[in-house]
Amino acid sequence: MLTDIYKKIRNQERISPEEGLEVLQNAELLDLGDLANGIRFQKNPQPHVTFVIDSNPNYTNVCNIDCIFCAFYRHPGEEGVYTHSVNEMIQKFKESSDKGVTTILLQGGVNPALPFEYYLEMVSRTIKEVPQVHPHFFSTSEIIGMAEVSKLSIREVLQKLWEVGMRTIPGGGAEILSDKVKKKISSLKGTSEDWLNVMREAHRIGFKSTATMMYGHIETDEDIVIHLENVRKLQDEFHGFTAFVPWSFKPGNTPLEKIIPHYASSTRYLQMIAFSRIYLDNFQHIQGSWFSEGKKTGQIALHFGGDDFGGTLLEENVHAAANFVNKTNTDEVIDLIRESGFIPAQRTTLYEILRTYEQKMAA
């Protein structure tokens, strides 16, 4: 059966969920990598690996949806709680811009004390006062929270964000798009369809976004396939996703740590990267991560179907709250990509190439 499925994959034919599960459960890792790398170069023939110079600050850690995989959130009145003003965030964006950042990936907790106008002002002032950076703002959970506070529909919230200048949204909040998993790890966050509906409405308006997956907790292989099938179907509708970004659960300081005390293995990550590339036949970009999986594993992922190396992450707080910290800078990212055998290319949020860094001359 695997031989027949491999033939379909090499002929660029779509595989079914049943065939996907067969591949995920029974394919050898190196076979997966070979298939995925072939698809990667069909979709992205140039020997480039892209990256973005970005920062991932947070405007609040107040949150009312209590996901058991999260070490970041706080309830009002708890130690360490914060909510920054728009002025404070704009100053932070300006400082990031001065350091070469071109994308601000902004997320926070779902804080019901913040009015919808706060978010609109954040977007409009960023565009007016820090035009050098692209506002890649607000996860689906935050957008659902805005709708609840403002008494507007999801579409109306997104339309107003569009009108003040927002054009992309990050893919966070998906975790695993299987409701039996969501009920256990994020019961207050809503269903898989809630995430899909925000993305669908956003893509219908014209927004682009990433799609993500956080694995390595209580999900099964079947749940992985369900997740990818949901994402693939939505991509068929509007082709609004720019890239797919998988990463593994980090248990430190989370309620889920008692059940899942260890990180998923590097082997599992490479399997996820390769399988995502194979299954998501309508995605051009798959992001390998130096940050979430370690620099060496991130480099290897570039030979398992990944064509993007993510961002430089000048600031990051969510993984740090789980005692997982990786740091880098633009020069090191360029060197890591070169060491992997590729030509580094700086990109925008929308995967437009800003600059390529050709190979260094031999000494």
Buried (B, 14 or more C-beta within 10 A) or exposed (E): EEEEBBEEBEEEEEBEBEBBBBBBEEBEEEBBBBBBBBBBEEBBEEEBBBBBBBBBBBBBBBBBBBBBBBBBBBEEEEEEBEBBEBEEBBBBBBBBBEEBBBBBBBBBBBBEEBEBEBBBBBBBBBBEEBEEBBBBBBBBBBBBBBBEBBEBEBBBBBBBBBEBBBBBBBBBBBBBBBBBBBEBBBEEBBEBEBBBBBBBBBBEBEBBBBBBBBBBBBBEBBBBBBBBBBBBEBBEEBEBBBBBBBBBBBBBEBBBBEEBEEBBEBEBBBBBBBBBBBBBBBBBBBBBBBBBBBBEBBBBBBBBBBBBBBBBBBBBEBBBBBEBEBEBBBEEBBBBBBEBEBBBBBBBBEBEEEEEBEEEEEE
